[in-house]
Structure formats: C-alpha cells, structure tokens
Amino acid sequence: MKTEMTEGDKLMLRLKIEVQVFTLCNEIKNPKKCSHFLAFVDKGKTRKFKFLVMGLVGKSLEDIRRNILYKNYSKPTAMNASLQTLQSIWDLHDIGYLHRQSFFKMLPTVDIKPQNFAIGLGHEENIIYMLDFGIARKYRIGDTKQVKVARLSVKFLGTIRFASRACHLGVEQGRKDDLEAWLYMVRKHKTKIFALFLHNSDAVKVVQTNPSITFTHTLRCFCNSSKKHCGPKVQ
C-alpha cells in the first residue's frame, strides 16, 4: 500500500499519477502486455490521506545483488533480467507513459535503476516487476498516438549513473531516454569510460567530455553479450 496526504505541495503529491498508470494497466486486455506491472487492488481516500493498494513483491534487483548474492548476477541471469526490464519499459510506453529520470525538490529520485525493479513472490518469483510511477509522464496527447510538443528546457538533478544524455543536457526526454537509462542500468562492466559517471559530480561536464562514446560503447557491450548468451538471433 502507498499513502499520501490529501493536502500539501503539489510537486509532492504524486499518487494520482500512479493511480492513472495502474488504471491503464488494469484495462489492458492482453495479459502479456501487463505481466510486469503489479496488480491494481484498490484506491481511495480519507479526510487526511489518499491510498493505493497494489500487489506485493519481493526484493528489488539491487537488494538481491547486494544483500543475498553479495556479488553480481551471472551473465545468463543478468541477460534474463535485462530482457524482462526492457519489456516492462516497452509496455509502459505502449500505454502512453514515460518512466523518466527526474528530481523534484525534496522528492526522492524515481528513475530506471535496479532499485525500481523487484521480483514476484511464490510462483511469480521468476517475474520482474516495474515499480514507482510517481513522476511518470504522459508523452501522448489524450488517447491519440500523437506525441506532445517537447519543452525547451527541463531541469535535472537526478541519478548521474543511469541518466540519459538528454537528461544531463536538460532537454526534453522521450522514449529513447528511458531505453538509454535502461542500457546503462543493465551494463555490468565498469570501464574507464563508465567511471566518468561514477565519480564526476558535474552531470553536464560528464556529457560534454564526450556525449556519444559512452552510449556507443555501452550499446556495443550489451549487443556482444546478447549474442553470446541469447544466440545468433539477437541483432
């Protein structure tokens, strides 16, 4: 269950967006398109607070790696997790929403990262679920397929490690930026190029150093690993 005070700073009141996303997921007729979203149980409000009830999940991918395995995932397991998290992002985009990478004043960062994906419980422990839609943003106009006009400037103070280049540069994000953040998340090997993102506190400087080499190198590493562990069909 998630709760939120009825009154407060509008930037802090994000439960409404989560309800919107869960409602859309609940309306999906194809079960395969909502298999990585938690069950939407109920919603409501009292005089003081609003609440959202959803299905229960197990540990996050980050918790499992740090506190259970005490090491990185094996490559086949990491590839399986990569494909499941990618599918969840694809399905979220399919209903017209971006997960986004952003940061509001006093609000925790919510973006594409291992902490925001968790495994199911019991017979669903082999399924990975996407969590936290508090700052998800609708990128379509109404119920159409038309994409909203991009904003000229977007402030970013989020997680440097997984942020897309557009996010660092403060420009509007799209579906490609969720995918770019996902690519950084699933990357397992820390090279000197990747170290820039780990140790440089100036997000803009990181991108200005060389905005394309990090993305290109990460994509190449993932593709090579995909071919090795998923077979020649992965292009």
C-alpha positions in Angstrom: 0.0 0.0 0.0 1.1 3.6 -0.7 -0.3 6.6 1.1 -0.2 10.3 0.5 -1.5 13.3 2.5 -4.6 14.9 0.9 -3.1 18.4 1.3 0.4 19.5 0.5 2.9 20.7 -2.1 1.6 19.8 -5.5 5.1 18.6 -6.5 5.0 16.1 -3.6 1.5 14.8 -4.4 2.3 12.1 -7.0 -0.1 9.3 -6.1 -2.6 10.5 -8.6 -0.2 9.7 -11.5 0.5 6.2 -10.1 -3.3 5.6 -10.0 -3.6 6.7 -13.6 -0.9 4.3 -14.7 -2.2 1.4 -12.7 -5.7 2.0 -14.0 -4.5 1.9 -17.6 -2.6 -1.3 -16.9 -5.7 -2.8 -15.4 -7.6 -2.1 -18.7 -5.1 -3.9 -20.9 -6.8 -6.9 -22.4 -3.6 -8.7 -23.5 -2.2 -10.3 -20.3 1.3 -10.4 -21.8 1.3 -6.6 -22.1 0.8 -6.1 -18.3 2.8 -9.0 -17.0 5.4 -6.8 -15.5 3.0 -4.4 -13.7 1.7 -5.1 -10.2 -2.0 -6.0 -9.7 -4.1 -2.9 -9.0 -6.2 -3.8 -6.0 -7.9 -0.7 -4.8 -7.7 3.1 -4.3 -9.5 5.6 -2.0 -9.1 8.5 0.4 -10.0 9.6 3.9 -10.2 13.1 5.3 -6.4 13.2 5.8 -4.9 10.9 3.2 -5.2 9.1 -0.1 -4.2 5.5 -0.6 -3.3 3.0 -3.3 -3.3 -0.8 -2.8 -1.3 -3.0 -5.2 0.1 -6.4 -5.3 3.0 -7.4 -3.0 6.5 -8.1 -4.4 9.8 -9.4 -3.1 13.3 -7.9 -3.1 14.5 -5.4 -5.6 17.2 -6.4 -8.1 19.6 -4.2 -6.2 18.7 -5.8 -2.8 19.2 -9.3 -4.3 22.6 -8.4 -5.7 23.9 -6.6 -2.6 22.4 -8.5 0.3 21.6 -12.0 -1.0 24.2 -12.8 -3.7 26.8 -10.5 -2.4 28.1 -10.3 -5.9 27.0 -9.5 -9.5 24.5 -11.7 -11.2 25.7 -14.5 -13.5 25.6 -13.4 -17.1 22.7 -15.6 -18.2 20.6 -14.3 -15.2 21.7 -10.7 -15.9 20.6 -11.2 -19.5 17.2 -12.6 -18.5 16.7 -9.7 -16.1 17.7 -7.2 -18.8 15.1 -8.5 -21.2 12.4 -8.5 -18.7 13.1 -5.0 -17.5 13.2 -3.9 -21.2 9.8 -5.5 -21.8 8.3 -3.6 -18.9 9.6 -0.3 -20.3 8.2 -1.2 -23.7 4.8 -2.0 -22.2 4.8 1.3 -20.2 5.5 3.2 -23.4 2.7 1.3 -25.1 0.1 2.8 -22.8 1.5 6.3 -23.4 3.8 7.0 -20.4 7.5 7.6 -19.8 9.1 6.4 -16.6 11.5 9.3 -16.8 14.6 10.4 -14.9 13.9 13.5 -12.8 14.2 15.1 -9.4 11.8 17.4 -7.7 12.8 19.4 -4.6 12.6 17.2 -1.5 11.2 14.3 -3.6 13.4 11.1 -4.0 14.7 10.3 -7.4 12.5 7.9 -9.3 14.1 6.6 -12.5 15.2 3.5 -14.4 17.5 1.8 -11.9 17.8 -1.6 -10.2 16.1 -0.4 -7.0 12.9 0.2 -9.1 12.5 -3.4 -10.3 11.6 -6.3 -8.0 10.9 -10.0 -8.3 7.5 -11.5 -7.5 6.6 -13.8 -4.7 5.9 -17.5 -4.6 5.2 -18.9 -8.1 5.9 -15.5 -9.6 9.5 -15.2 -8.3 10.8 -15.6 -11.8 8.9 -12.4 -12.9 10.4 -9.0 -12.6 8.0 -6.1 -11.9 8.5 -2.4 -12.5 7.9 -0.1 -9.5 7.3 3.6 -8.8 5.4 5.6 -11.4 5.3 8.8 -9.2 7.0 11.0 -11.8 5.9 9.1 -14.9 4.8 11.5 -17.6 2.3 11.0 -20.4 4.0 11.6 -23.7 1.0 11.3 -25.9 -1.8 13.8 -26.5 -5.0 12.4 -25.0 -5.9 9.0 -26.3 -4.1 9.6 -29.6 -0.8 8.3 -30.9 0.4 11.9 -31.3 3.5 12.9 -29.2 3.4 16.0 -27.1 5.5 19.0 -28.2 8.8 19.0 -26.5 9.5 21.5 -23.8 12.5 23.8 -24.4 14.2 23.3 -21.0 13.9 20.6 -18.4 15.8 20.8 -15.1 17.7 17.7 -14.0 19.2 16.8 -10.6 18.8 13.0 -10.7 20.9 9.9 -10.6 24.0 10.6 -12.7 24.9 6.9 -13.1 21.8 5.9 -15.1 20.7 9.2 -16.6 20.5 9.6 -20.4 22.4 12.3 -22.3 19.3 14.3 -22.9 18.6 14.3 -19.2 22.1 15.6 -18.4 21.8 18.4 -21.0 18.4 19.5 -19.6 16.4 18.9 -22.8 13.0 17.1 -23.1 13.1 13.3 -22.6 11.3 10.8 -24.8 11.0 7.0 -25.0 14.6 6.8 -26.2 15.8 8.2 -22.9 14.1 5.5 -20.9 15.8 3.0 -23.1 19.2 4.7 -22.8 18.9 4.7 -19.0 17.9 1.1 -19.1 21.1 0.3 -21.2 23.3 2.0 -18.5 21.4 0.1 -15.8 22.0 -3.4 -17.3 25.6 -2.8 -18.1 27.7 -5.0 -15.9 31.3 -4.0 -16.6 32.8 -0.7 -15.3 35.3 0.6 -17.8 37.2 3.8 -17.6 34.6 5.4 -19.7 31.8 4.4 -17.4 33.9 5.6 -14.4 33.2 9.2 -15.6 29.6 8.8 -14.5 30.5 7.2 -11.2 33.0 9.9 -9.9 32.1 13.1 -11.7 29.6 15.2 -9.7 29.1 17.7 -12.6 26.5 16.0 -14.8 26.9 18.4 -17.7 30.6 18.0 -17.7 30.2 14.2 -17.9 28.3 14.6 -21.1 30.5 17.4 -22.5 33.5 15.2 -22.1 32.2 13.0 -24.9 28.4 12.6 -25.2 28.5 9.8 -27.7 31.3 7.4 -26.8 29.7 6.2 -23.5 26.4 5.3 -25.1 28.1 3.7 -28.2 30.5 1.7 -26.1 27.7 0.5 -23.7 25.4 -0.5 -26.6 28.3 -2.5 -28.2 29.0 -4.3 -24.9 25.3 -5.2 -24.5 24.9 -6.4 -28.1 28.0 -8.6 -27.8 26.8 -10.1 -24.6 23.3 -10.7 -26.0 24.7 -12.6 -29.0 26.8 -14.8 -26.7 24.0 -15.7 -24.2 20.8 -15.4 -26.2 22.1 -16.9 -29.5 22.6 -15.5 -33.1 19.0 -14.3 -33.5 19.9 -11.2 -31.3 21.0 -8.5 -33.7 
